[in-house]
C-alpha cells in the first residue's frame, strides 16, 4: 500500500483556483441537499481555557471519503496567528486506505468564500454594485476576492471593530483595483471606483450585498439598515449562543442555510430569532426551490464537511495529475 501524500498550504494554493472552487461548491451542495452525502453535524468540544473549540467533520460523498479536523481559537487573533487551523484527510472509499493529508486552513478560508460567492450569484441582484463588509480578517479578504468574480462591485464599504484593520483592508482593495484597472476595461472587469471605511450602519444602508465576517457574539447588523432586495452572507457566529444579526434582520428576510439540521443545532442567528428556514442552498442551486432574488435574502453559512472534501478532492486530483506529468 502506498503512503498517503502530504500537501502543505503552498501546494494546496497552487491547485485551488477560486473560479473552479465556486463551481465545485455548487455541485457539492446540490449533492448534499439531494441526499447523496452521508455527513453528521460536526462534533465540537470546548477547550477552555484558553477559549477554543476542536471540531471533527467527516463526510462520504459520491466522489470521495474524508474528514477535516479543525480548531477555532478566537484568542489567537491577539497573538498574530490564525484563529482557524485544520487538517484534511482523504481516504479511498473502496478500501479505506489513506490517500492524502493536507493543510486545511486555506481550504477552510477559500471554500467558505466560494460558497458565499455561489450564494451571491443566485440570490443577489444582477445589477449589484455596492458591497458592505462587516469584519476585516482573513474571511473578509477571501470573500472580497471571491464575490468580485460573480458581481461587478464599484463601491466597497468596510466596518470593523478595529479601525486600523479596516483601514488596512481598504488599502489592499484599492491597490488590488489599481493593479487590475485598465482604461478600456470591459464591463465586469475588476476595478472599482471607491473603497472606504465607515460605521456599520453607514456601510450597510443602501448596500446591494452585505457580508458579516466578524468574531462578534452579539448582533452587529440591524434589520432596519437593510435595503429592500439586498443579499446578506452571514458567516460569523458559528455557535448556538452567538449572533451577528438581530431579530429584525432575520425575520424580514428570506432565510437560506447550507444545512437545515446544522443551522438548528449550531446557529444562534437562526435558533435565537425563531426564524423560519426557507431553503437549503443546494435546493436553490438545483432549481428545486425558487431563489426569490428580488426579495431581501440572507444566507446563513456554517460550513460543512462536504465542502471540505470536495475542495480537497480538487486539490488532490490536480496534485496527482501534476506529479504524473513531470518528466
N, C-alpha and C positions, 0 to 999 in steps of 0.2 A: 504494500500500500504506500502510495506517495505521501510525503509530508505535506501538510497544508502550506500554502504560500502566505506570506505576511506582507501587507501593504501599509506603509506609513502614510501620513497625511499628504505629503507631497506627491506620492504615487496616486492616491485617491483623487486629488485635484486634477491631475492630468487626464483622467478618464471620466470626468463628470461634468460635461458641458451643460450649462443651465437650460438651453432650449430643449435638449434631449431629455433632461430630467423632468421638465414640466410635462412633457408627453408621457413619460413613464409613470408619473404620479397620477395622471388622469386614468391610465389603464389600471393601475393598482387599486384605485378607489372604486372603479367600476366593478372589478372582480370582488372586492370586499363586500360591497353593498349587494352584489348578486349572489352572495352565499358561497363563493368559490374559495374562500380563505378560512383556514382554521386559526383563530387568534384570540386568546383570552385577553381580557383587560389587563394591562400591565400590573405587576405586583410591585409595590413600593414599600420600603421600610425607611423609617426616620433614623437619622444618625445625629443625635443631639446630646451633648454638644458635638460639633460646632453649629448645628442647624442645617444639616444636609439631608439629601434623600438618595437612596440607592434603588434603581429600578431595573426590572428584568422583563424583557419584551420578546417572547418567541412568536413565530408565525410559520405556517405551512401554506404556501401559495401555489397556484398552478405551475409556477416556474421554478420554485426553489424552497429551501428549508433553512431556517437560521434563527438567530437570536441576537438582540442588542442588549448589552449591559451598559447602563447609563447612570452617571452620578450628576446630581444637581446640588451645588453648594453655593447659595447666594453670597455668603461671606467672602468667597474667593474674589469678588469684584474689588474689594478693598485691598487685596494682595496683588492685584495686577495679573491674575491668572484666570483662565476660563471658568465660568460658573458651571458650564456643562462639559463633561468629558465622557467618552464612550468607546467601547469596542464592539465590533460586529463579527459574529462567527457564522460562516456559511457551511452547510453540510450537504452531502449528496442525498437527495430524498430516497434513492433506491437502496442505499447501503448504510446510510447514517455516517459515513466516513467524512471527517472534516476536510473541507476544500480550501478554506481561506479564513484568515483572521486579519481584520483591517481596522485601522483607526476610524472611529465613528463620530468624532467631534465635528468634522467638516460635513459629513453626510447629514448629521442632525441639523446643522445650520442651513445647509443648502436645500434639503428636501422640505423643510418647514416653509421656506420662502417659495419653493417651487409649487407646493400645494396652494399657498395663498395666491400665487400668480394664476394658477389654473382656476381657482375660485373667482378671481377678479375678471378673468377672461369671459366667464359665463354670467357673472352676476352684476358687474359694474356697467354703468352707462358706456355705450360705444364711444361717445364723444368726451369721456372723462379726461380732464386736463389738469386738475388741481389735486395734489396728493398731500395729505397730512400724516406725519409720522410722530406718534407719541412714544418716545423712547429714543435712545441714541447708542445702543450697544451693538453687538455682533448681529443680532437679528434685524435691527434697523437697517444696517448696511446691506445685508443679504437680501432683504425684502425690496429695497430700492433697486438693486441690480436686477432682480427677477421681475418686478412689476413693470419696469420700463420696457420689457420685452413684449408686454401684452397691451399696453396703453401708452399713448404719446403725451406724457406729462410735460407741461410748460411751466408749472409752478410747483414747488415743494415747500411746505411749511413744517417746521420742526419744533417740538417742545420736548424738554427733558427735565427731570428733577435736578439734574446737574447741568447748569447752563454751559460750562466750559466744554462738556462732552457734546452738547448740542451744537455749539459753535464749530467744533472740530468736524462733526458730521456734515454740517452745511458747507464748510470749506472743501471737504472731499467731493461732495456732489457737484459743487461749482467747478472744481478742477476736472472732474470726470466729463462734465458737459463741454468744457472748453477743449478738451482733447478730441472729442468726437464731432464738434460742430464744424461744419463747412459752409461756405457761402451759398452753395447750391444744394444744400441738404434736401433730400426727398422727404415728402410727408411721412411722418412716423420715424424718421431717423433720430438717434439720440441727440439731445442738445436743447435743454430747456432755457427759459429766459430769466427765471427768478427762483432763488432759494434763500429762505431767511428763517431766523429763529424768532419765536413769538410765544405767547401764552398758549396753554392748552385750548382754551375757548376760542381764541382768535385763529388758531391753527385749524380747528375743526369746522367752524362756521363757514359755510359755502364750499367746503371741500367735496369733491366728487368721490374720492376714495380715501379712507382713513385706515391707518394701521396702528394698533396698540400692541407694543412690544416692550412692556415695562416689567419691572420686578415688583410692582405695587401689589399690596394685599387688599387695598381699598379702592373704590372707583376713581378713575382719573378722567373718564369721559361721561358726559351727561347727555341724555337723550334730547334735551331741549336745544343742544348745539347742532344736531344733525340736520343737514339739508335733505329735504324730501327727495327720495330717489338715489341717495348716495349708497355706497357699499362700504362696509367695515370688515376688516380682517382682525379679529380679536385673538391674539396669540399668547399673551401672558396669562397669569392667574390660572395655573395648572393644578391647583389643589381645591378640594371641595369647600374650603372656607376662605378662599381668596377671590377677589373680584377686581376687574378693571373697568367694568361698565355698570352704570346704575340701572335701577329697575325700569325707568322710562326708556332708556336706550334699547333694552332687550325687548320690552313689551310692545313697543311701537314698530318693531321691525320684523321682517320675515327671517326666522332663525334657521340657519343651516349648520350642521355639525359634520365632523368626519365619521363619528360613530355614536349612535343613539345610546348604546349601552355605556360607553366610556363617558359620554357627557353627563349622564345621570349619576355617575359614580365619582367623577373627578372634577367637574367644572362648577366652581362656586357661582360663576356668572349665570349658569343655567339653573342650578339647584336652588339657590337662594332667591332668585327672582320669580320662581314658579312659572317660568316661560314654557310655552308650547313649541316643541321642535317641529318645524315644517318638513324638513327632508335631510337625508344624508347627501353629502356632496356627490358621492358616486351615483346616486339615483338621478341627480340632475345631469351629470356627465353622460349617463346612458340614455337620457331622454325619457326616462320613466316618469319623472315629475317635472313640471314646468319650472323654469328658472325664476320667473317673476322679477326680471331685472329692472323693470320700470318702477318698482317699489323700493323702499328702503330695506336693505338686506344686511344681515350680519352672518359672517362665517366664523363660528367658534372653533378654533383649531386647538387640538390637544396633542396630535401626533400619534402615529400608530406604527406597530412593528412591520406591517405590510409595506409601509412606505420605506422603512429602513432596508428591508430585504430586497425590494425592487431596486433601490438605489445601489445596494451592494452588489447585486447581480449584474447591473450595468457596468460597474467598475470592474468586477471580476472577469466578465466576458471580454472586455476590451484589454485588460491586463494580460490575460492568457493569449489572446489573439496577437497582441504586440510582441509577446515573447516568442510565439511560433514564427512570426515574420522576420525575426532577427537572423542575420546570416550566420 
